[in-house]
Amino acid sequence: PPPLPRDMATPARDGEAATGTTIMACCFDGGVVMGADSRVSTGTYIANRVSDKVAALHDSIFMCRSGSAADTQAISDYVRYYLAAHTTEVGRAPTVKTAATLARRIAYENKDQLLAGIIVGGWDAVQGGSVYVVPLGGTMMQMPFAIGGSGSTYIYGHVDAQFKEGMSRQEAQNFVKKSIAHAMARDGSSGGIIRLVTIDANGTEREYIPGDELPYGP
């Protein structure tokens, strides 16, 4: 098909639901902690104050979504579908890298039409816990931890100062919670509650932190 006219291909669409967002994922010794705020806004109006931006792609693989809510939901739906087919084909659980590569391919090949910043994380038998970030252009990088969304700009100093290799499960959970709480405090497009997903060899655990119990402070 012919390419879209420039004004139609521009991702910022009027009245579109954008997951304004703070998203984060962090490896710990044996797994991954993933977290996000819960605010979805259309301009100044909050369309959903308790959305779930941490989408399951497979049993032990999850995706944090930022950018256009519609675009990132479409990407996660596609990746979930392809991963299920892939799992049936090879007869074993998919790796986190496979899931991230699928997301990267969709994001890169449709970069003119999409507004999507993605973090894919989880646990697999090959690499253990791992985190991959797929930012706006559709590249893919493996990272020990990753942050994204509008709120992430406020906490680069905090995460750089506080992150350390080989954290325990509890340390990683506290690190992600506190980082997101501080981003939510400063960023008008982030807010609501914190949703946390912890993934390791034993499975996944979900947690949510209400807005009046956020670990904001020194």
ABEGO torsion letter per residue (X at the ends): XBBBBAAAABABBBGBBBBAEBBBBBBBBGEBBBBBBABBBBEABBABAABBABBBABAABBBBBBEBAAAAAAAAAAAAAAAAAAAAAAGBBBBAAAAAAAAAAAAAAAAAABBBBBBBBEBBAAAEBBBBBBBAAGBBBBBABBBBEAAAAAAAAAAAAABBBGBBAAAAAAAAAAAAAAAAAABAABEEBBBBBBBBAAEBBBBBBBAAABBBEX
